[in-house]
Each structure stands twice: as C-alpha cells, then as structure tokens.
Amino acid sequence: MQHLVRGKNSMPTVCVDTNIWIYALSIPSAGDASKHQLAQTGIQNAGKITLTPQIINELGFALKRKHAWTDNDLQPMFTRLLESCTFFIPTQNWHLYALNLRTTFALSYWDSLIVAAALEAGCHTLISEDMQHQQQIDGLRIINPFI
C-alpha cells in the first residue's frame, strides 16, 4: 500500500529525480551502460525514497515516449514504486516555493519544482544529474551519482 504524505516527514528521506529512475529502469541499447548500473546502485543505497506526482508523471511520459514502454509495462512498475516509496503530495504553495527557489538558486522550472517538493517532504538528499553535485539548497543536498 502506498504511503501518502502531506507536510514534513519525521524520518529523513531521499528524493530521486526522474532522470535517475529512467537510467535505472531502461537498459541502454547503445552508449554508456555504466549510467544504468550507477543509477540502480544509487537508488538501492538511497534508503527511504520519496516520490512526487511530478516524478511519476514525467517517468511514465518519458518511458512511453523514448523507450517504447506500454501502459501494461508501466502498471507493475508504478505499483512497485508506490508500494516501496513514500508518495508525497506537495502543498498548495508548492509552485510559489518553487518560483522563489528558481530565482534564488537559478534553477530550471522543472528542477525548481522537484527541489521544492523534496524540501516540503523533508528530504535531506536529492539524487539528480541535472543540478550541481554537492550543491546545498535550504538544507537539501544534491547528489549526482555519475560523478
């Protein structure tokens, strides 16, 4: 059963960005297979993982569009993720928080939404390749598993 959360979690958690899930779940047909293994290892070692609606939505879209997954492929994967991770629903002020973070830290629009949701969820770490490795944003540490 999925864990629905609003507000700060009492236990520190890790948010895993969409791109890391894509590397972990998609076996590369060409190129650097090490990213697949590094992403899987990063997720396995993350501990308690928090997911957001944005991450699930982006993941489904990217896997269908770029990796030819079907709804039948997505269903069991989403079920496993929702059973094993905390599913955090951001607050009504999430977009405003993201806008402030975007301005302050020069983040992209989508990255600011991920960071704002991770911070609202009480995450201590965000695993992503899209932002500066070891960057600290309001107590959230960004880790790039490929560095």
C-alpha positions as CSV (number, residue, x, y, z in Angstrom):
1,M,0.0,0.0,0.0
2,Q,1.3,3.5,-0.8
3,H,2.2,6.0,1.8
4,L,0.5,9.3,1.2
5,V,2.2,12.2,3.0
6,R,1.4,15.9,3.4
7,G,3.9,18.1,5.2
8,K,7.3,17.2,6.6
9,N,8.2,13.6,7.2
10,S,9.6,12.6,10.6
11,M,12.3,10.5,9.1
12,P,14.9,11.8,6.6
13,T,14.2,10.6,3.1
14,V,15.8,10.8,-0.3
15,C,14.1,12.1,-3.4
16,V,15.2,10.5,-6.7
17,D,14.8,12.7,-9.8
18,T,13.1,11.4,-12.9
19,N,16.2,11.1,-14.9
20,I,17.8,8.7,-12.4
21,W,14.7,6.5,-12.5
22,I,14.9,6.4,-16.3
23,Y,18.5,5.4,-16.3
24,A,17.8,2.7,-13.7
25,L,14.7,1.3,-15.4
26,S,15.9,1.4,-19.0
27,I,18.6,-0.9,-20.2
28,P,20.7,1.2,-22.7
29,S,20.6,-0.1,-26.2
30,A,23.8,1.9,-27.0
31,G,26.1,4.2,-25.3
32,D,27.3,4.2,-21.7
33,A,25.8,1.2,-19.8
34,S,27.6,2.4,-16.6
35,K,24.9,5.0,-16.0
36,H,22.3,2.3,-15.8
37,Q,24.3,0.5,-13.2
38,L,25.2,3.6,-11.3
39,A,21.5,4.8,-11.2
40,Q,20.4,1.4,-9.9
41,T,23.1,1.4,-7.2
42,G,22.2,4.9,-6.2
43,I,18.6,4.0,-5.8
44,Q,19.3,0.8,-3.9
45,N,21.6,2.6,-1.5
46,A,19.2,5.6,-1.0
47,G,17.3,4.2,1.9
48,K,13.8,5.7,2.3
49,I,12.7,7.2,-1.0
50,T,10.1,9.9,-1.6
51,L,8.2,10.2,-4.9
52,T,6.1,13.1,-6.1
53,P,3.3,13.2,-8.7
54,Q,5.6,15.2,-10.9
55,I,8.2,12.4,-10.9
56,I,5.7,9.7,-11.6
57,N,4.1,11.7,-14.4
58,E,7.5,12.5,-16.0
59,L,8.7,9.0,-15.6
60,G,5.6,7.5,-17.4
61,F,5.8,10.1,-20.2
62,A,9.5,9.5,-20.8
63,L,9.4,5.7,-20.7
64,K,6.5,5.6,-23.1
65,R,7.8,8.2,-25.5
66,K,11.5,7.5,-25.5
67,H,11.7,3.8,-24.5
68,A,8.5,2.4,-26.1
69,W,7.0,1.2,-22.7
70,T,3.3,0.4,-22.8
71,D,0.7,1.0,-20.2
72,N,1.0,-2.7,-19.5
73,D,4.7,-2.2,-18.8
74,L,4.1,0.9,-16.6
75,Q,1.4,-0.6,-14.4
76,P,3.5,-3.1,-12.5
77,M,6.4,-0.7,-12.3
78,F,4.2,2.1,-10.8
79,T,2.7,-0.4,-8.4
80,R,6.1,-1.5,-7.1
81,L,7.3,2.2,-6.8
82,L,4.1,3.2,-4.9
83,E,4.4,0.2,-2.6
84,S,8.1,0.7,-1.8
85,C,8.3,4.5,-1.7
86,T,6.6,7.3,0.2
87,F,4.3,9.2,-2.2
88,F,4.4,12.9,-1.2
89,I,1.7,15.3,-2.4
90,P,3.0,18.9,-2.4
91,T,1.1,21.7,-0.7
92,Q,-0.9,24.4,-2.4
93,N,2.0,26.7,-2.0
94,W,4.5,24.4,-3.8
95,H,4.6,26.4,-7.1
96,L,5.2,29.6,-5.2
97,Y,8.0,28.0,-3.2
98,A,9.5,26.6,-6.4
99,L,9.4,30.1,-8.0
100,N,11.4,31.5,-5.1
101,L,13.9,28.7,-5.3
102,R,14.2,29.2,-9.0
103,T,15.0,32.8,-8.6
104,T,17.4,32.4,-5.7
105,F,19.3,29.4,-7.0
106,A,19.0,29.9,-10.8
107,L,17.2,26.5,-11.3
108,S,15.2,25.5,-14.3
109,Y,11.4,25.5,-13.9
110,W,11.2,21.7,-13.6
111,D,14.2,21.4,-11.3
112,S,12.7,24.1,-9.0
113,L,9.5,22.0,-8.7
114,I,11.4,18.9,-7.8
115,V,13.5,20.7,-5.2
116,A,10.5,22.5,-3.7
117,A,8.6,19.2,-3.4
118,A,11.7,17.4,-1.9
119,L,12.1,20.2,0.7
120,E,8.4,20.2,1.6
121,A,8.6,16.4,2.1
122,G,11.5,16.8,4.5
123,C,14.1,15.1,2.2
124,H,17.7,15.6,3.1
125,T,19.1,14.5,-0.3
126,L,18.0,14.8,-4.0
127,I,19.7,12.4,-6.4
128,S,19.8,14.1,-9.8
129,E,22.2,14.7,-12.7
130,D,20.5,18.0,-13.6
131,M,22.0,20.2,-10.8
132,Q,25.3,20.9,-9.4
133,H,26.8,18.0,-7.5
134,Q,27.0,18.6,-3.7
135,Q,25.0,21.8,-4.0
136,Q,23.0,22.7,-0.8
137,I,19.6,24.2,-1.3
138,D,17.9,25.2,2.0
139,G,19.4,22.0,3.7
140,L,18.8,19.7,0.7
141,R,22.0,18.2,-0.7
142,I,22.1,17.4,-4.4
143,I,24.0,14.3,-5.3
144,N,24.9,13.4,-8.9
145,P,25.5,9.6,-8.9
146,F,27.5,9.8,-12.1
147,I,30.3,12.0,-10.7
